[in-house]
Amino acid sequence: MRRLSAGSIWADVSYCIPTTGLQMRQDCREGTPMTGGVDSTARDRRDLLRDLRLNRFVDGVVWRRAAILAALCVALAAIASSETLHDALIGLLEVIQEVIVRHRVAGAVLFVTFAAVSAMFAFVSIAVIVPAAVFAWGALLSTVLLWIGWILGGCVTYSIGRFLGPRAVRWLTVNQALHRFGRRVQRDAPLGLILLFQLALPSEIPGYVLGLARYRFRKYVLALAIAELPYTLVTVYLGASFIERRSGVILAAGITLVAVSVGAFYIWRARMRAVPGLPGS
């Protein structure tokens, strides 16, 4: 299928003018008449329009994620710079810490579970409770628990896509574009490209898509673990910086997260265009 720019889709051809009976006439720019219903050019146009909608969907996801990350970091930095608000939240964290100390195992299980759920659904965010985890367990254990939770959540989304299929994915995500994504991913796609895919988009999207595509599970988990590690480290670092009232560090970490996400997306898109059959090509 030939590739057209978004601006040239509408100007490239004129389509299917109905005439008498079942016959349809098409006047293409090349001047070649076509008869007999929907022709290959019409199918090409539908594919182009679907690809355009798919690209718009992905663009929206990436920039919405970047905006949410930036807004969250600005809010954390503002609260950290306010002694009154910061002290009030530290008092709340001390109460949470006492509860966690009394229920160590249950607290860890609950935190990992919430991290897994946040990796499955875009509307759930664990960032708001990471400072509580850092305050109670310290940075190292919080990093391990958060990383495990995000990996488990990615494995669940992959399993839903692979074993329950597109209907379950549509029901959970309310977006049919993911099914089209899944049809375009090659099962033997290079690990480096899948890693970029994981870095570029929120974790629930690659999980559902690669499950639908029946991508090799071991390679998926490896790419997932590598991609989630920098986000885990920076997220915990944000929590620790909030506790220590380092507003400048919070903003710098937020900029880093946004830059990694958006930068990975555009590198991924450029690489996909060079590899037919993969999303973004």
N, C-alpha and C positions, 0 to 999 in steps of 0.2 A: 504493500500500500504506500503510495507516495505521501510525503509529508508536506503540509502546507502551513503557513503561518496563520495565526488566528485571524488576522485582518483580511487574509485572502480567501478564507473559506467561503464567504458569501459571494464574493465577486468571481469565483473561479468558474462556476457553471450555472446555467439556468435550467430549471428542472420541470420535467414531466407535465406537459400541458395536456389535459384530457381532451380527446376529440370524440368522434362518434363511436358508439358501441363499446367494446372492450379494448379497442386499440388506443394506445397512448403514444404521443409523439414527443420527442425530446430534441431541443435544439441546443447542442453543446457549443462551446466557444470554437471548437475545432470544426464545426459544421457537419458532424457525422450524425445522421438520423438514427434513432433507436426506437424499436417497437417491441410490444409484447410484455408490458407491465414493468415491474421494478427491475432495473438493469444493474450491472455491476457498479456503474458510476454512482447511482443512488445509494447503493450499499456503502460505497466508499465515503460518501458525504455523511451518512449516518455514523459511520465509524469515526470520522473526523470530529463530528459534533460530540460524540460520546467521549472521545479523548480530550476535547477541550473542556467539557464539564469535569472530567476526572482531574485534569491539571488544575482547574479552578478549585476543586475540592481540596487537593493536596496543598496548594498555595494558602488557602484559607486556614487549614489546620496548622501549618508551620508558623504563619504570622500570628495567628491567635495564641498559639503556645508561647511565642516570643513575647507577645504583649502581656500575657498573664504572668510570666516569669519576671518581666521588668516591673510590673505593677506590684507584685508581691515583694520584691526586693526593696523597692522604694518605700513601701509601707513598713517593712521591717526596720529599715534604716531610720525612718521617721520616728517609730516607736522607741527604738534604741537611743535616739538622741534626746528623747523626753524623759527626764529623770522620774517624773511622777508616773507615767504610763509604764516605764520599764520596771520600776519598783513594784508596782501592782501586779505585773505579770510574773515577776520573780517570786512574789508571795504565792501566786497560784501554782507555779512550778514546784515550790517546796511542798505544797499539799499533795500534788500528784506524786512527787518523789516518795513521800511517806507511804502512799497506797502501793506503789510499785515495790518498795522494800518489803512490805508485808506479803505481797503476792508476786514474787519474782518470776516464777515459771509462767503463771497465768498472764502476767504483764508482758513478758517477752512473746508469748504465743499470740496475744491480742495485737501487739505491735506488728509482728510479722504478717498476721492475717490482714490487718488494715493496709499494710504496704502492698500485699498481693492484690487486694481489691482495687487499690489506687492504680495499679498497673493494668487492670482490666477495663476500667471505666474512666473516661476523660473527665467526668464531672466530680470524681472523688480525688482529693489531694491530701497527701500525708504531710506536706510541708509544714502545716500549721502545728503538728504535734512533734516534729523532729526536735525543736528546742527542749521539750519536756523529756524526750528520750536521752538527749545529750546530758541534760541536768541530772537525770537519774542514773544512767549507766556509764556516762563518759563517751568520748568520741569514738573510740575503737569498737566497743561492743555495739554501739548504735549503728556504726557503718556496716558491720557484719550482718546484723539483723535486718537492716533496711535492704541491703544487697540481696540477701536470701529471699526476702519478701517479694522484691521486684522480679527476681528470676522465677519464683514460683507463680506469680501472676502471669508472667509471659508464657510459661508452660501451659497454664490453664487456657489462655486465649488461643494458643496454638492448637491445643487438643479440641477446643470447641470448633475451630475452623476445619480441622482435619476429620473429626469423627462425627460431628453433628451437622456440618455442611452449611451452605449459604443461607438457608432459611433461619437457622439459629443466629448466624452472624447478623443478618438483616434485623432480626428481632432485638438483638442486643445493642446494635449500633445505629439503627434507623438510617442506614445509608447504603444504597445499592452499589455505590462506586467501589466498595471493598471487594465485592464479588468480581467485578471486572478486573480489578487489580490482581486478584487471585488467579484468574484465567491467563494472565499475561506473564506470570513469574515462571521461569524455567526451574525444574527440580534440581538441575545441576548448576545453578547460578554460582559464580565464584564467591567464596567467603568474603573477600574484600568488599564486593558490591553489597552483599547482604549486611555487612557491618555498617557501611555507610547508610543503608536503608534504616537500620536500627537507630543510628545516631541522629538521623534527620527528622524522624517522626516520633510522636508519642508511642510508648511501647505497646499499647493495645492494638494499634494499626498493623505493624509488622507481624504481631502474633497471629491475628486473625487471617491476614493475607497469606502468610507462609504456611499456615495450617491448611487453608483452602487449596493452596498450590501443592500440598503434600511434599514440601521441601524437607530434606533430610533432617531428622530431629536432632541428631548430635551436632551437626553444623549450626543449626538454629540456636541451640542452647549455648554453644561456644560464642557465637556472634552476640547473643543476648547478654551473656555474662560480661564480655569485654565492653560492650556499648554502655551497659548500665553502671559499670564501675566508676567512670569519671563523674557521672551525674550523682552517684551516691556520695562520693567524696566531697563534691562541692556542696551538696545539700546539707550534709552533716557539718561541714565547715561554716556554712551560713548559720546553722543553729548555734554552733559554738560562738561565733562572732556576735550573734544577737545577745547571748548571755553576757558576754564581755563588753557589750556596748561599743562595738567597733563599727560605726556606721559606714565609714569609708571602705572598709573591707567588705561589708555586705554589698555595697553598690558595685565594687570591683568584681566580686564573685558572680553577681547577677549579670553583669556585662559579659563575663566569660561564658556563662551558661548560654546566654542568647547567641553569642558569637559562634560557639561550637555547634549549636543546633541549626542556625540559619546557614552557616558556612558548610556544614556537612550536607545540608539539603541541596545547595547549589552545586556542590561537587558531585553528589549522587545523581542529580538531574543531568549534568553534563556527561557523566559516565554512562548513564542509561541510554542516552540518545545514540551512543556509539555501539550499543549492544541490543540488536533486535530481540523482541520477545520479553523484555523485562519492563516493569512499570516505569513510566516516564519516557520510554523510547518513542 
